[in-house]
Amino acid sequence: MDITARKAAEDAVLAAKNEAERANQAKSQFLSSMSHELRTPLNAILGFSQLLSTDKRHPLVPEQQVQMTEIVGGAKHLLKLINEVLDLAVVETGRVRVDAVPVDLPPLLQECLSLVEPLAKERSIRLLPTRLHEAGAHVLADPMRLKQVLLNLLGNAIKYNRTGGTVQIDVRGEGERLRITIEDDGPGIDATQRLRLFDAFERLDAGQGSAEGAGLGLALCRGLVTAMHGDIDVDARPGGGSRFWIRLPTAAAPAAPSVPLSISVGTAASPAPTLTVTPDVPPPPRRPRHRNRTLARAELAATYAGLLGTVIPPADLLDHLQLAAGQGRLGLEEVAHALRACGLTVNTGQAKRPEWPGLAEMTSGQIVLVLAQRDGMAEIHDQTLPDNRAEVPWSEFAQVFTGRTLTAKLPFSEVEHRHTDGAAEPHWFWGEFRHYRRQMLEVAAGSLVANLLATAIALYSLQIYDRVIPHQSQPTLWVLTIGALIAIALDAALRIARSTLMDMTGRRIEMDVQNRLMERILGMKAAPGERKPSAIFNALRDFGSVREFFTASTIGTLADLPFILIFLFLIASIGGNLVWVMIAGGLLMVVPGFLMQKRMMALTEQTQGASTRAAKLLYESVFDHETLTTQRGEDRVKRLWTELTTLSAVKTSEQRKLTTWLTTWAAGVQQATYILSVMIGCYMVFAGQFTVGTIIAIGILAGRTLGPLSSLAATMSRWANVKAALDGLENVARAKQMQEAGRSYLRRERLSGAYDLRQLEFRYDPQAAPTVDIPALSILPGQHVAVLGTNGSGKSTLLRMLAGLYEPTAGRILMDNVDLNQIHPRDLRRGIGYLGQEVRLFSGTLRDNLNLTQLERDDDRLLEALDFAGLGAFVRANARGLDHEIKEMGEGLSVGQRQSMGWARLWLQDPSVVILDEPTAALDQTLEATLVSRLKGWLDGRTAIIATHRIPILQLTTRTLILQNGHLAVDGPRDAVLAHLQKAQGK
């Protein structure tokens, strides 16, 4: 299907949209820079009008006083409108200044209620006491901007309310955010109005004149709340009142004496009860990892995915949307990218006849989930209604619908897996070829035509010697020659095209397979013995030769083999029994290759074994060079290296000799077959059965017949090496994975950290005693547990199992009453933070090593993490800062600095469960003390399991476990256990 026209239309719409956005940006920038020019003359009008009204020396007559009052009122209204337009322009151009500081909500809410109380009395509206569900409610916001938003929302709740109605503020926590809701019991808002509610110059009562205003307030509120890393929306339905709410990041209260603080929230008409709040001294406020608008998009996309029959937690989508949000983009394309990354097949674009359910883009930039379109109505997803559905007339919906939609579906492979019993997973390598069936058929078709054209040369020679020369026919000579030249040109063009096609196909297969192999490597289980770096390096190094073997050499050879029968048929039709010479020669060329395969395989295995051991030795020598130098191990390494390289060279030489013998044998047999066919042909000429042309034609056809067999013999001589490389790659591709294919895991957006160990056992060697053997152990959510024990007692192994890195040999580990193996690995990695004894760094910048997930786009957060870990001063004093280059394995940084990098990574991860293995062993005492003081607040509310021998870090725990030879010897309160140990040591 030709989609050129549709693609051109989509590009035109996108270009028009970008042009409109640039024009809107230019308009906003112009208005924001014209504030002085617009306000100055209007302020002059207001000033002179007020002076004339209050001038007692020249009093105005009553009629003039009324007129002057109208002038002042109109000017004030116009000034308010200009201020709103300019504020909106500043927000749209991104020049609004927002100072994020902890804001104490109760006093601010009380001030806002006091300011709107006269308007409420004028409209006979009752202001009910504020419902404050969170003691010490603080948000991270700009006080002035937040006050501006609240006054706007309160003013709307009063102006658009019914006479005698009520308005109330509700404040409650939602995780790391605080939700402020302004409720009224007015006429409510229908679904159509909600679609345009936050657009500029849109009013609920447009044309009715029930309330003054230009419809800029809510658009301005949305811009200001978004600038404060929050979101704003409304829950409403006709006749049921309205609930406008904003969500902002929570913040810790500023440090203050721990004394009761009385706050009265209410109005003079409706006094509220007194709340007693005791401030705490928590750690400094953190910026939220995800903006609330991003979270809303993720939740909407997750809901849509649920309609398609798949479960995608919003947290997974957030990881992908965060990348786009950090670059200021969060439209349909970014949502599509996130859904694709989660395994769905997604289409976006301008739809003439949209298919629902799907996501629709509104003119305001809002994204709406449309469930269906029927009977002239659009059915949209609305969480505020009991059945989460709202119906809007399509004619009204179309006015605010851009026409761009996002539709998705499950991949066919997923559908096949769900509804087909025993569907086998495609092979990691051979399975890729099925995606290129068309290219393979094109190669076969090209080979067919090319080989048919190749017969033209033989037939040309036959006709020239048998007909043209005896009759000296020049016209026939020229006709045959021109035809042969055309055949040669077509044959060359086809072979070049076939080679290009095979190369392109091979390159694509190589890229797909390489990506799949890297996914398998990254997804390998971290169990002991699963990862063998030297073997993996060798296998991946040889993959290029494997790809070339199958996509270049072998495919061309296999495509030519069937045409041997055509050439044999031609030889038989021309030369009769002479065809048996060709058949015998062909068999002699390939049979030795088959007979020598066993010997070739043995030599290849010996060569591969020596090469793998040499690669392992080289790997260890490079990465542990200091140990070899200080322990004087160079002589041992040299001896082993000489032995392995000698063995590899000898076996490679034997293999090369055998390969040379096979290829030489095939070439010799081919030449001997040609000579024998010519000799026999001569006798046939002597007998009058053949002509000279027949001998020439048979000679040419002999080359075409035996050529593919010669290539086959060379291919067979390489098969042993390719087979060995495939076996190595097979081990990589079939390695045990953390996320098993085809398995449905339980999704957990947050882990509480409740562990329950039952008959837990782990063995590194099946024949040895268990390294860890714990019959039963429970850890409560939020509990801080220290794990003590001598070297080799099993502490690190236990922590790796609790982190989900190692699987128990026997027994079970339950997390929140669910087996750890049932929880999706992504949720485990997100919710469990593990800091091991050795912190590995990678080549790249300091920023790259901190931001391994690529989700952090805010350098301030990276610096906060470094400050937390004690590296902030080092980075700020460095000339390159976050761009400081890290060498391989973290060379150039001390062990303590690398451990601090691990702490910074953990802080950025922000897990609910923290597992630490000697986390301060490499830190100096000063930094350790500072870090411990910071951890007291940071670990609050998290489950922490810490293996350590350092006393300062033990102060963070309340419970102590002691392991002895893998068994749980002691389990009790920290102070009691430490006192028992001191007493035992005193004896």
Secondary structure as UniProt FT lines:
FT   HELIX           4..33
FT   HELIX           35..54
FT   HELIX           62..92
FT   TURN            93..94
FT   STRAND          101..104
FT   HELIX           105..122
FT   TURN            123..124
FT   STRAND          126..127
FT   STRAND          131..132
FT   TURN            135..136
FT   STRAND          138..141
FT   HELIX           143..159
FT   TURN            163..164
FT   STRAND          166..174
FT   TURN            175..176
FT   STRAND          177..184
FT   HELIX           191..196
FT   TURN            197..198
FT   TURN            200..201
FT   TURN            204..208
FT   HELIX           217..227
FT   TURN            228..229
FT   STRAND          231..236
FT   TURN            238..239
FT   STRAND          242..250
FT   STRAND          261..264
FT   STRAND          274..277
FT   HELIX           292..307
FT   TURN            308..309
FT   HELIX           314..325
FT   TURN            326..328
FT   HELIX           332..341
FT   TURN            342..343
FT   STRAND          345..350
FT   STRAND          358..362
FT   TURN            363..364
FT   STRAND          367..374
FT   TURN            375..376
FT   STRAND          377..381
FT   TURN            383..384
FT   TURN            386..387
FT   STRAND          389..393
FT   HELIX           394..399
FT   STRAND          401..409
FT   HELIX           412..419
FT   TURN            421..422
FT   TURN            428..429
FT   HELIX           430..433
FT   HELIX           434..436
FT   HELIX           437..463
FT   HELIX           464..468
FT   HELIX           469..471
FT   HELIX           474..522
FT   TURN            528..529
FT   HELIX           533..541
FT   HELIX           543..548
FT   HELIX           549..554
FT   HELIX           555..560
FT   HELIX           561..563
FT   HELIX           564..575
FT   HELIX           576..578
FT   HELIX           579..595
FT   HELIX           597..623
FT   HELIX           625..630
FT   TURN            631..632
FT   HELIX           634..686
FT   TURN            687..688
FT   HELIX           692..733
FT   TURN            741..742
FT   STRAND          755..762
FT   TURN            766..767
FT   STRAND          772..779
FT   TURN            781..782
FT   STRAND          784..789
FT   TURN            791..792
FT   HELIX           795..802
FT   TURN            803..804
FT   STRAND          810..815
FT   TURN            816..817
FT   STRAND          818..819
FT   HELIX           820..822
FT   HELIX           825..831
FT   STRAND          832..835
FT   STRAND          844..845
FT   HELIX           846..850
FT   TURN            852..853
FT   HELIX           859..869
FT   HELIX           872..877
FT   HELIX           881..883
FT   STRAND          885..886
FT   HELIX           888..890
FT   TURN            891..892
FT   HELIX           895..909
FT   STRAND          913..917
FT   TURN            919..922
FT   HELIX           925..938
FT   TURN            939..941
FT   STRAND          943..947
FT   HELIX           951..954
FT   TURN            955..956
FT   STRAND          959..964
FT   TURN            965..966
FT   STRAND          967..973
FT   HELIX           974..986
//
